[in-house]
Amino acid sequence: MRDRIIEIIGTHGKNQGALIPVLKAVQRMNPRQYIPQEASQLVARIMGLRESEVYEVVSFYGEFSETPRAEHVIKICDSTVCRVNHHRELVDILEHTLGIRVGEASRDGKFFLEYSPCFGACDVAPALRIDDKVYGNLDRDKLEAILEAYRR
Ligand code: FES
């Protein structure tokens, strides 16, 4: 892990502004999409920051998780426009299809479900994000096809 983190910091630099991109890359390198405490400590040490500065960023931003998730993180928008555009149906389809509840990982380790505040895709509500990709205007058929594509 240390060598990979050194490599990531080498790419992004050590200034304060590089912290978020560095943490994103550190989280992505983990197959369960999270930042373990040991990784935060290494980032702080190598970038010359206080550990508390790094922990603050990790715990403040909804992008980051300190606990293991899964290969793909599904973020279901839970803000007003998606709520009034039947986001509850999306949640039901996802929970039923994946056999999990929001806040859980599927048994095969492929998907983790969580809520997210608005990420600016209101014009295509109801919307969700899988990793960094946004999907909108979703209905059952579209959602099942998307999940199938990630399973391959
Ligand atoms: S309210 Fe859902 S993306 Fe904006």
Backbone and ligand atoms as CSV (ligand in chain L), in Angstrom:
chain,resi,resn,atom,element,x,y,z
A,1,MET,N,N,0.825,-1.203,0.000
A,1,MET,CA,C,0.000,0.000,0.000
A,1,MET,C,C,0.872,1.272,0.000
A,2,ARG,N,N,1.969,1.217,0.779
A,2,ARG,CA,C,2.828,2.403,0.909
A,2,ARG,C,C,3.355,2.870,-0.461
A,3,ASP,N,N,3.863,1.900,-1.248
A,3,ASP,CA,C,4.441,2.267,-2.545
A,3,ASP,C,C,3.398,2.895,-3.453
A,4,ARG,N,N,2.212,2.326,-3.434
A,4,ARG,CA,C,1.136,2.839,-4.293
A,4,ARG,C,C,0.748,4.256,-3.855
A,5,ILE,N,N,0.703,4.495,-2.548
A,5,ILE,CA,C,0.349,5.833,-2.058
A,5,ILE,C,C,1.446,6.841,-2.425
A,6,ILE,N,N,2.687,6.429,-2.310
A,6,ILE,CA,C,3.797,7.317,-2.708
A,6,ILE,C,C,3.655,7.676,-4.190
A,7,GLU,N,N,3.311,6.670,-4.986
A,7,GLU,CA,C,3.141,6.887,-6.431
A,7,GLU,C,C,1.992,7.882,-6.694
A,8,ILE,N,N,0.881,7.700,-5.991
A,8,ILE,CA,C,-0.276,8.590,-6.172
A,8,ILE,C,C,0.094,10.028,-5.797
A,9,ILE,N,N,0.780,10.185,-4.669
A,9,ILE,CA,C,1.162,11.533,-4.229
A,9,ILE,C,C,2.178,12.130,-5.209
A,10,GLY,N,N,3.026,11.270,-5.764
A,10,GLY,CA,C,3.987,11.730,-6.779
A,10,GLY,C,C,3.265,12.318,-7.989
A,11,THR,N,N,2.118,11.740,-8.321
A,11,THR,CA,C,1.345,12.214,-9.477
A,11,THR,C,C,0.624,13.528,-9.167
A,12,HIS,N,N,0.036,13.606,-7.961
A,12,HIS,CA,C,-0.817,14.770,-7.646
A,12,HIS,C,C,-0.089,15.900,-6.923
A,13,GLY,N,N,1.028,15.607,-6.310
A,13,GLY,CA,C,1.758,16.637,-5.573
A,13,GLY,C,C,1.400,16.632,-4.095
A,14,LYS,N,N,2.146,17.447,-3.333
A,14,LYS,CA,C,1.988,17.433,-1.882
A,14,LYS,C,C,1.295,18.663,-1.338
A,15,ASN,N,N,0.856,19.573,-2.216
A,15,ASN,CA,C,0.214,20.771,-1.664
A,15,ASN,C,C,-1.179,20.438,-1.147
A,16,GLN,N,N,-1.679,21.307,-0.303
A,16,GLN,CA,C,-2.967,21.084,0.361
A,16,GLN,C,C,-4.089,20.797,-0.640
A,17,GLY,N,N,-4.048,21.496,-1.789
A,17,GLY,CA,C,-5.088,21.338,-2.802
A,17,GLY,C,C,-5.102,19.950,-3.432
A,18,ALA,N,N,-4.009,19.216,-3.267
A,18,ALA,CA,C,-3.943,17.880,-3.867
A,18,ALA,C,C,-4.578,16.816,-2.970
A,19,LEU,N,N,-4.931,17.216,-1.748
A,19,LEU,CA,C,-5.381,16.199,-0.785
A,19,LEU,C,C,-6.615,15.433,-1.274
A,20,ILE,N,N,-7.621,16.145,-1.787
A,20,ILE,CA,C,-8.848,15.441,-2.203
A,20,ILE,C,C,-8.576,14.495,-3.382
A,21,PRO,N,N,-7.905,14.965,-4.458
A,21,PRO,CA,C,-7.600,14.005,-5.528
A,21,PRO,C,C,-6.759,12.819,-5.052
A,22,VAL,N,N,-5.834,13.070,-4.128
A,22,VAL,CA,C,-5.019,11.963,-3.598
A,22,VAL,C,C,-5.920,10.964,-2.878
A,23,LEU,N,N,-6.811,11.478,-2.015
A,23,LEU,CA,C,-7.684,10.577,-1.259
A,23,LEU,C,C,-8.632,9.808,-2.185
A,24,LYS,N,N,-9.108,10.486,-3.234
A,24,LYS,CA,C,-9.968,9.781,-4.203
A,24,LYS,C,C,-9.215,8.618,-4.836
A,25,ALA,N,N,-7.960,8.876,-5.220
A,25,ALA,CA,C,-7.168,7.817,-5.856
A,25,ALA,C,C,-6.852,6.698,-4.868
A,26,VAL,N,N,-6.587,7.066,-3.614
A,26,VAL,CA,C,-6.303,6.046,-2.588
A,26,VAL,C,C,-7.552,5.176,-2.380
A,27,GLN,N,N,-8.710,5.829,-2.339
A,27,GLN,CA,C,-9.947,5.065,-2.146
A,27,GLN,C,C,-10.196,4.129,-3.334
A,28,ARG,N,N,-9.939,4.655,-4.560
A,28,ARG,CA,C,-10.164,3.843,-5.769
A,28,ARG,C,C,-9.244,2.636,-5.832
A,29,MET,N,N,-8.048,2.765,-5.271
A,29,MET,CA,C,-7.103,1.633,-5.375
A,29,MET,C,C,-7.538,0.478,-4.474
A,30,ASN,N,N,-8.428,0.791,-3.527
A,30,ASN,CA,C,-8.898,-0.250,-2.630
A,30,ASN,C,C,-10.101,-0.953,-3.262
A,31,PRO,N,N,-10.044,-2.273,-3.443
A,31,PRO,CA,C,-11.148,-2.959,-4.116
A,31,PRO,C,C,-12.487,-2.801,-3.405
A,32,ARG,N,N,-12.485,-2.407,-2.132
A,32,ARG,CA,C,-13.762,-2.210,-1.435
A,32,ARG,C,C,-14.069,-0.725,-1.222
A,33,GLN,N,N,-13.397,0.111,-2.002
A,33,GLN,CA,C,-13.751,1.542,-2.088
A,33,GLN,C,C,-13.855,2.227,-0.728
A,34,TYR,N,N,-12.770,2.142,0.049
A,34,TYR,CA,C,-12.753,2.880,1.304
A,34,TYR,C,C,-11.316,3.267,1.639
A,35,ILE,N,N,-11.186,4.117,2.657
A,35,ILE,CA,C,-9.858,4.584,3.046
A,35,ILE,C,C,-9.601,4.101,4.466
A,36,PRO,N,N,-8.819,3.037,4.606
A,36,PRO,CA,C,-8.538,2.558,5.960
A,36,PRO,C,C,-7.700,3.576,6.747
A,37,GLN,N,N,-7.781,3.496,8.046
A,37,GLN,CA,C,-7.075,4.451,8.915
A,37,GLN,C,C,-5.568,4.482,8.593
A,38,GLU,N,N,-5.030,3.302,8.335
A,38,GLU,CA,C,-3.594,3.213,8.035
A,38,GLU,C,C,-3.245,4.024,6.774
A,39,ALA,N,N,-4.146,4.003,5.802
A,39,ALA,CA,C,-3.904,4.757,4.560
A,39,ALA,C,C,-3.951,6.260,4.838
A,40,SER,N,N,-4.918,6.698,5.669
A,40,SER,CA,C,-4.999,8.132,6.012
A,40,SER,C,C,-3.714,8.570,6.714
A,41,GLN,N,N,-3.214,7.724,7.612
A,41,GLN,CA,C,-1.984,8.065,8.342
A,41,GLN,C,C,-0.803,8.188,7.385
A,42,LEU,N,N,-0.735,7.258,6.421
A,42,LEU,CA,C,0.367,7.302,5.449
A,42,LEU,C,C,0.286,8.559,4.590
A,43,VAL,N,N,-0.929,8.888,4.152
A,43,VAL,CA,C,-1.124,10.096,3.336
A,43,VAL,C,C,-0.647,11.309,4.121
A,44,ALA,N,N,-1.056,11.410,5.387
A,44,ALA,CA,C,-0.663,12.556,6.216
A,44,ALA,C,C,0.859,12.625,6.337
A,45,ARG,N,N,1.459,11.487,6.633
A,45,ARG,CA,C,2.915,11.466,6.848
A,45,ARG,C,C,3.657,11.882,5.572
A,46,ILE,N,N,3.259,11.286,4.441
A,46,ILE,CA,C,3.992,11.534,3.193
A,46,ILE,C,C,3.757,12.961,2.682
A,47,MET,N,N,2.532,13.485,2.909
A,47,MET,CA,C,2.245,14.840,2.417
A,47,MET,C,C,2.663,15.916,3.414
A,48,GLY,N,N,3.124,15.491,4.590
A,48,GLY,CA,C,3.563,16.464,5.594
A,48,GLY,C,C,2.391,17.203,6.233
A,49,LEU,N,N,1.247,16.512,6.371
A,49,LEU,CA,C,0.064,17.119,6.982
A,49,LEU,C,C,-0.178,16.481,8.352
A,50,ARG,N,N,-1.010,17.161,9.153
A,50,ARG,CA,C,-1.402,16.539,10.418
A,50,ARG,C,C,-2.430,15.444,10.121
A,51,GLU,N,N,-2.373,14.362,10.886
A,51,GLU,CA,C,-3.347,13.279,10.673
A,51,GLU,C,C,-4.767,13.797,10.814
A,52,SER,N,N,-4.966,14.730,11.759
A,52,SER,CA,C,-6.326,15.244,11.978
A,52,SER,C,C,-6.855,15.965,10.736
A,53,GLU,N,N,-5.960,16.624,9.981
A,53,GLU,CA,C,-6.397,17.311,8.752
A,53,GLU,C,C,-6.944,16.297,7.745
A,54,VAL,N,N,-6.245,15.188,7.625
A,54,VAL,CA,C,-6.675,14.168,6.666
A,54,VAL,C,C,-7.975,13.506,7.140
A,55,TYR,N,N,-8.051,13.174,8.424
A,55,TYR,CA,C,-9.275,12.547,8.954
A,55,TYR,C,C,-10.483,13.452,8.773
A,56,GLU,N,N,-10.267,14.756,8.982
A,56,GLU,CA,C,-11.374,15.711,8.820
A,56,GLU,C,C,-11.941,15.661,7.410
A,57,VAL,N,N,-11.061,15.638,6.425
A,57,VAL,CA,C,-11.510,15.603,5.030
A,57,VAL,C,C,-12.222,14.279,4.749
A,58,VAL,N,N,-11.633,13.184,5.207
A,58,VAL,CA,C,-12.231,11.863,4.950
A,58,VAL,C,C,-13.615,11.766,5.593
A,59,SER,N,N,-13.749,12.302,6.796
A,59,SER,CA,C,-15.052,12.155,7.461
A,59,SER,C,C,-16.069,13.210,7.002
A,60,PHE,N,N,-15.598,14.334,6.466
A,60,PHE,CA,C,-16.519,15.402,6.063
A,60,PHE,C,C,-17.171,15.112,4.703
A,61,TYR,N,N,-16.375,14.663,3.737
A,61,TYR,CA,C,-16.886,14.489,2.373
A,61,TYR,C,C,-17.615,13.162,2.216
A,62,GLY,N,N,-18.842,13.254,1.702
A,62,GLY,CA,C,-19.649,12.047,1.482
A,62,GLY,C,C,-19.016,11.100,0.469
A,63,GLU,N,N,-18.066,11.619,-0.320
A,63,GLU,CA,C,-17.370,10.792,-1.307
A,63,GLU,C,C,-16.572,9.682,-0.658
A,64,PHE,N,N,-16.105,9.969,0.557
A,64,PHE,CA,C,-15.156,9.050,1.184
A,64,PHE,C,C,-15.821,8.175,2.239
A,65,SER,N,N,-15.260,6.983,2.374
A,65,SER,CA,C,-15.765,6.079,3.407
A,65,SER,C,C,-14.582,5.543,4.209
A,66,GLU,N,N,-14.774,5.451,5.512
A,66,GLU,CA,C,-13.728,4.878,6.363
A,66,GLU,C,C,-13.983,3.397,6.630
A,67,THR,N,N,-15.115,2.915,6.107
A,67,THR,CA,C,-15.427,1.495,6.296
A,67,THR,C,C,-15.584,0.818,4.935
A,68,PRO,N,N,-15.289,-0.485,4.876
A,68,PRO,CA,C,-15.328,-1.183,3.592
A,68,PRO,C,C,-16.699,-1.134,2.934
A,69,ARG,N,N,-16.707,-0.954,1.615
A,69,ARG,CA,C,-17.962,-0.960,0.872
A,69,ARG,C,C,-17.907,-2.113,-0.138
A,70,ALA,N,N,-17.799,-1.833,-1.430
A,70,ALA,CA,C,-17.788,-2.906,-2.431
A,70,ALA,C,C,-17.073,-2.395,-3.676
A,71,GLU,N,N,-16.988,-3.269,-4.674
A,71,GLU,CA,C,-16.279,-2.886,-5.907
A,71,GLU,C,C,-16.918,-1.647,-6.553
A,72,HIS,N,N,-18.252,-1.594,-6.553
A,72,HIS,CA,C,-18.958,-0.445,-7.111
A,72,HIS,C,C,-19.880,0.150,-6.049
A,73,VAL,N,N,-19.832,1.462,-5.909
A,73,VAL,CA,C,-20.694,2.134,-4.931
A,73,VAL,C,C,-21.838,2.805,-5.688
A,74,ILE,N,N,-23.060,2.404,-5.344
A,74,ILE,CA,C,-24.251,3.002,-5.961
A,74,ILE,C,C,-24.780,4.068,-5.014
A,75,LYS,N,N,-24.766,5.319,-5.479
A,75,LYS,CA,C,-25.256,6.436,-4.664
A,75,LYS,C,C,-26.603,6.863,-5.209
A,76,ILE,N,N,-27.633,6.663,-4.404
A,76,ILE,CA,C,-28.989,7.010,-4.826
A,76,ILE,C,C,-29.272,8.420,-4.334
A,77,CYS,N,N,-29.620,9.311,-5.270
A,77,CYS,CA,C,-29.913,10.676,-4.850
A,77,CYS,C,C,-31.154,10.688,-3.967
A,78,ASP,N,N,-31.018,11.363,-2.839
A,78,ASP,CA,C,-32.094,11.395,-1.845
A,78,ASP,C,C,-32.592,12.834,-1.644
A,79,SER,N,N,-32.378,13.687,-2.657
A,79,SER,CA,C,-32.805,15.083,-2.525
A,79,SER,C,C,-34.174,15.294,-3.185
A,80,THR,N,N,-34.687,16.496,-3.012
A,80,THR,CA,C,-36.105,16.761,-3.312
A,80,THR,C,C,-36.561,16.350,-4.713
A,81,VAL,N,N,-35.846,16.791,-5.741
A,81,VAL,CA,C,-36.337,16.535,-7.106
A,81,VAL,C,C,-36.397,15.031,-7.387
A,82,CYS,N,N,-35.411,14.303,-6.952
A,82,CYS,CA,C,-35.445,12.848,-7.158
A,82,CYS,C,C,-36.529,12.204,-6.299
A,83,ARG,N,N,-36.709,12.746,-5.102
A,83,ARG,CA,C,-37.765,12.191,-4.222
A,83,ARG,C,C,-39.149,12.311,-4.862
A,84,VAL,N,N,-39.419,13.471,-5.471
A,84,VAL,CA,C,-40.751,13.628,-6.065
A,84,VAL,C,C,-40.847,12.937,-7.427
A,85,ASN,N,N,-39.729,12.432,-7.921
A,85,ASN,CA,C,-39.743,11.689,-9.188
A,85,ASN,C,C,-39.534,10.197,-8.946
A,86,HIS,N,N,-40.153,9.711,-7.922
A,86,HIS,CA,C,-40.230,8.265,-7.660
A,86,HIS,C,C,-38.895,7.608,-7.334
A,87,HIS,N,N,-38.039,8.292,-6.608
A,87,HIS,CA,C,-36.761,7.660,-6.264
A,87,HIS,C,C,-36.984,6.433,-5.388
A,88,ARG,N,N,-38.123,6.409,-4.643
A,88,ARG,CA,C,-38.401,5.262,-3.768
A,88,ARG,C,C,-38.513,3.966,-4.588
A,89,GLU,N,N,-39.041,4.101,-5.816
A,89,GLU,CA,C,-39.144,2.902,-6.669
A,89,GLU,C,C,-37.750,2.381,-7.028
A,90,LEU,N,N,-36.833,3.320,-7.275
A,90,LEU,CA,C,-35.454,2.898,-7.572
A,90,LEU,C,C,-34.866,2.129,-6.398
A,91,VAL,N,N,-35.095,2.673,-5.217
A,91,VAL,CA,C,-34.555,2.021,-4.015
A,91,VAL,C,C,-35.139,0.615,-3.895
A,92,ASP,N,N,-36.445,0.486,-4.103
A,92,ASP,CA,C,-37.082,-0.837,-3.993
A,92,ASP,C,C,-36.501,-1.816,-5.013
A,93,ILE,N,N,-36.332,-1.351,-6.248
A,93,ILE,CA,C,-35.790,-2.229,-7.303
A,93,ILE,C,C,-34.369,-2.664,-6.939
A,94,LEU,N,N,-33.561,-1.693,-6.516
A,94,LEU,CA,C,-32.167,-2.013,-6.178
A,94,LEU,C,C,-32.105,-2.984,-4.996
A,95,GLU,N,N,-32.870,-2.692,-3.956
A,95,GLU,CA,C,-32.822,-3.558,-2.770
A,95,GLU,C,C,-33.305,-4.970,-3.127
A,96,HIS,N,N,-34.347,-5.033,-3.935
A,96,HIS,CA,C,-34.888,-6.347,-4.301
A,96,HIS,C,C,-33.910,-7.102,-5.218
A,97,THR,N,N,-33.399,-6.417,-6.245
A,97,THR,CA,C,-32.519,-7.075,-7.215
A,97,THR,C,C,-31.206,-7.520,-6.581
A,98,LEU,N,N,-30.669,-6.675,-5.711
A,98,LEU,CA,C,-29.362,-6.992,-5.119
A,98,LEU,C,C,-29.487,-7.790,-3.820
A,99,GLY,N,N,-30.680,-7.848,-3.276
A,99,GLY,CA,C,-30.893,-8.616,-2.039
A,99,GLY,C,C,-30.264,-7.956,-0.823
A,100,ILE,N,N,-30.176,-6.635,-0.841
A,100,ILE,CA,C,-29.577,-5.898,0.289
A,100,ILE,C,C,-30.399,-4.657,0.581
A,101,ARG,N,N,-30.111,-4.028,1.705
A,101,ARG,CA,C,-30.732,-2.748,2.052
A,101,ARG,C,C,-29.707,-1.636,1.838
A,102,VAL,N,N,-30.205,-0.409,1.801
A,102,VAL,CA,C,-29.282,0.727,1.706
A,102,VAL,C,C,-28.345,0.674,2.916
A,103,GLY,N,N,-27.042,0.850,2.647
A,103,GLY,CA,C,-26.054,0.762,3.721
A,103,GLY,C,C,-25.369,-0.596,3.776
A,104,GLU,N,N,-25.713,-1.472,2.813
A,104,GLU,CA,C,-25.123,-2.819,2.815
A,104,GLU,C,C,-24.428,-3.113,1.482
A,105,ALA,N,N,-23.570,-4.150,1.505
A,105,ALA,CA,C,-22.894,-4.617,0.294
A,105,ALA,C,C,-23.528,-5.923,-0.155
A,106,SER,N,N,-23.567,-6.126,-1.479
A,106,SER,CA,C,-24.097,-7.394,-1.982
A,106,SER,C,C,-23.145,-8.531,-1.617
A,107,ARG,N,N,-23.667,-9.736,-1.556
A,107,ARG,CA,C,-22.863,-10.875,-1.084
A,107,ARG,C,C,-21.663,-11.153,-1.974
A,108,ASP,N,N,-21.799,-10.846,-3.276
A,108,ASP,CA,C,-20.670,-11.085,-4.183
A,108,ASP,C,C,-19.625,-9.957,-4.116
A,109,GLY,N,N,-19.869,-8.957,-3.274
A,109,GLY,CA,C,-18.901,-7.873,-3.112
A,109,GLY,C,C,-18.894,-6.884,-4.267
A,110,LYS,N,N,-19.880,-6.981,-5.149
A,110,LYS,CA,C,-19.899,-6.120,-6.347
A,110,LYS,C,C,-20.469,-4.738,-6.067
A,111,PHE,N,N,-21.559,-4.669,-5.265
A,111,PHE,CA,C,-22.280,-3.400,-5.117
A,111,PHE,C,C,-22.486,-3.033,-3.654
A,112,PHE,N,N,-22.390,-1.725,-3.395
A,112,PHE,CA,C,-22.738,-1.173,-2.091
A,112,PHE,C,C,-23.759,-0.077,-2.339
A,113,LEU,N,N,-24.819,-0.056,-1.561
A,113,LEU,CA,C,-25.890,0.938,-1.749
A,113,LEU,C,C,-25.809,2.011,-0.689
A,114,GLU,N,N,-25.883,3.274,-1.112
A,114,GLU,CA,C,-25.965,4.344,-0.122
A,114,GLU,C,C,-26.723,5.541,-0.705
A,115,TYR,N,N,-27.245,6.380,0.184
A,115,TYR,CA,C,-27.917,7.600,-0.254
A,115,TYR,C,C,-26.888,8.688,-0.462
A,116,SER,N,N,-27.280,9.650,-1.295
A,116,SER,CA,C,-26.398,10.788,-1.556
A,116,SER,C,C,-27.244,12.049,-1.641
A,117,PRO,N,N,-26.700,13.184,-1.233
A,117,PRO,CA,C,-27.413,14.430,-1.535
A,117,PRO,C,C,-27.346,14.697,-3.042
A,118,CYS,N,N,-28.103,15.678,-3.500
A,118,CYS,CA,C,-28.158,16.037,-4.924
A,118,CYS,C,C,-26.748,16.165,-5.514
A,119,PHE,N,N,-26.553,15.555,-6.696
A,119,PHE,CA,C,-25.260,15.692,-7.372
A,119,PHE,C,C,-25.432,16.380,-8.728
A,120,GLY,N,N,-26.518,17.159,-8.840
A,120,GLY,CA,C,-26.675,18.032,-10.008
A,120,GLY,C,C,-27.271,17.386,-11.244
A,121,ALA,N,N,-27.913,16.243,-11.081
A,121,ALA,CA,C,-28.535,15.585,-12.234
A,121,ALA,C,C,-30.063,15.683,-12.141
A,122,CYS,N,N,-30.540,16.759,-11.539
A,122,CYS,CA,C,-31.980,16.924,-11.270
A,122,CYS,C,C,-32.808,16.903,-12.561
A,123,ASP,N,N,-32.223,17.373,-13.675
A,123,ASP,CA,C,-32.981,17.405,-14.933
A,123,ASP,C,C,-33.250,16.007,-15.475
A,124,VAL,N,N,-32.582,14.991,-14.928
A,124,VAL,CA,C,-32.848,13.615,-15.377
A,124,VAL,C,C,-33.293,12.743,-14.194
A,125,ALA,N,N,-33.925,13.388,-13.201
A,125,ALA,CA,C,-34.379,12.654,-12.017
A,125,ALA,C,C,-35.444,11.614,-12.396
A,126,PRO,N,N,-35.469,10.481,-11.732
A,126,PRO,CA,C,-34.613,10.102,-10.616
A,126,PRO,C,C,-33.249,9.622,-11.122
A,127,ALA,N,N,-32.227,9.971,-10.353
A,127,ALA,CA,C,-30.867,9.692,-10.803
A,127,ALA,C,C,-30.072,8.960,-9.723
A,128,LEU,N,N,-29.054,8.288,-10.187
A,128,LEU,CA,C,-28.087,7.687,-9.247
A,128,LEU,C,C,-26.713,7.736,-9.882
A,129,ARG,N,N,-25.713,7.506,-9.050
A,129,ARG,CA,C,-24.332,7.434,-9.547
A,129,ARG,C,C,-23.786,6.068,-9.205
A,130,ILE,N,N,-23.079,5.491,-10.160
A,130,ILE,CA,C,-22.324,4.276,-9.846
A,130,ILE,C,C,-20.870,4.671,-10.029
A,131,ASP,N,N,-20.126,4.657,-8.946
A,131,ASP,CA,C,-18.764,5.191,-8.915
A,131,ASP,C,C,-18.832,6.661,-9.384
A,132,ASP,N,N,-18.188,6.999,-10.499
A,132,ASP,CA,C,-18.226,8.406,-10.919
A,132,ASP,C,C,-19.224,8.662,-12.044
A,133,LYS,N,N,-19.960,7.652,-12.456
A,133,LYS,CA,C,-20.846,7.804,-13.620
A,133,LYS,C,C,-22.291,8.034,-13.177
A,134,VAL,N,N,-22.921,9.037,-13.795
A,134,VAL,CA,C,-24.302,9.399,-13.444
A,134,VAL,C,C,-25.272,8.738,-14.426
A,135,TYR,N,N,-26.370,8.194,-13.887
A,135,TYR,CA,C,-27.440,7.620,-14.710
A,135,TYR,C,C,-28.746,8.298,-14.330
A,136,GLY,N,N,-29.531,8.671,-15.345
A,136,GLY,CA,C,-30.785,9.350,-15.046
A,136,GLY,C,C,-31.944,8.835,-15.865
A,137,ASN,N,N,-33.122,9.440,-15.638
A,137,ASN,CA,C,-34.365,9.003,-16.279
A,137,ASN,C,C,-34.550,7.497,-16.114
A,138,LEU,N,N,-34.363,7.029,-14.925
A,138,LEU,CA,C,-34.307,5.586,-14.715
A,138,LEU,C,C,-35.681,4.969,-14.505
A,139,ASP,N,N,-35.842,3.801,-15.100
A,139,ASP,CA,C,-37.005,2.965,-14.794
A,139,ASP,C,C,-36.464,1.557,-14.569
A,140,ARG,N,N,-37.352,0.640,-14.300
A,140,ARG,CA,C,-36.913,-0.721,-13.951
A,140,ARG,C,C,-36.027,-1.347,-15.037
A,141,ASP,N,N,-36.459,-1.288,-16.296
A,141,ASP,CA,C,-35.707,-1.943,-17.368
A,141,ASP,C,C,-34.317,-1.348,-17.511
A,142,LYS,N,N,-34.276,-0.012,-17.479
A,142,LYS,CA,C,-32.984,0.663,-17.647
A,142,LYS,C,C,-32.047,0.308,-16.482
A,143,LEU,N,N,-32.585,0.314,-15.297
A,143,LEU,CA,C,-31.771,0.042,-14.112
A,143,LEU,C,C,-31.245,-1.394,-14.111
A,144,GLU,N,N,-32.109,-2.338,-14.469
A,144,GLU,CA,C,-31.654,-3.736,-14.492
A,144,GLU,C,C,-30.581,-3.950,-15.556
A,145,ALA,N,N,-30.720,-3.264,-16.707
A,145,ALA,CA,C,-29.704,-3.395,-17.768
A,145,ALA,C,C,-28.370,-2.809,-17.296
A,146,ILE,N,N,-28.430,-1.698,-16.577
A,146,ILE,CA,C,-27.195,-1.065,-16.068
A,146,ILE,C,C,-26.502,-2.011,-15.078
A,147,LEU,N,N,-27.266,-2.562,-14.149
A,147,LEU,CA,C,-26.667,-3.465,-13.167
A,147,LEU,C,C,-26.047,-4.677,-13.851
A,148,GLU,N,N,-26.723,-5.191,-14.855
A,148,GLU,CA,C,-26.219,-6.356,-15.578
A,148,GLU,C,C,-24.871,-6.031,-16.223
A,149,ALA,N,N,-24.773,-4.836,-16.796
A,149,ALA,CA,C,-23.509,-4.442,-17.456
A,149,ALA,C,C,-22.367,-4.411,-16.446
A,150,TYR,N,N,-22.627,-3.997,-15.200
A,150,TYR,CA,C,-21.577,-3.957,-14.177
A,150,TYR,C,C,-21.231,-5.346,-13.660
A,151,ARG,N,N,-22.138,-6.285,-13.836
A,151,ARG,CA,C,-21.883,-7.646,-13.346
A,151,ARG,C,C,-20.917,-8.394,-14.260
A,152,ARG,N,N,-20.829,-7.980,-15.520
A,152,ARG,CA,C,-20.001,-8.709,-16.490
A,152,ARG,C,C,-18.538,-8.532,-16.214
L,1,FES,S1,S,-32.312,16.151,-6.701
L,1,FES,FE1,FE,-31.490,14.259,-7.422
L,1,FES,S2,S,-29.797,14.837,-8.653
L,1,FES,FE2,FE,-30.598,16.710,-7.914
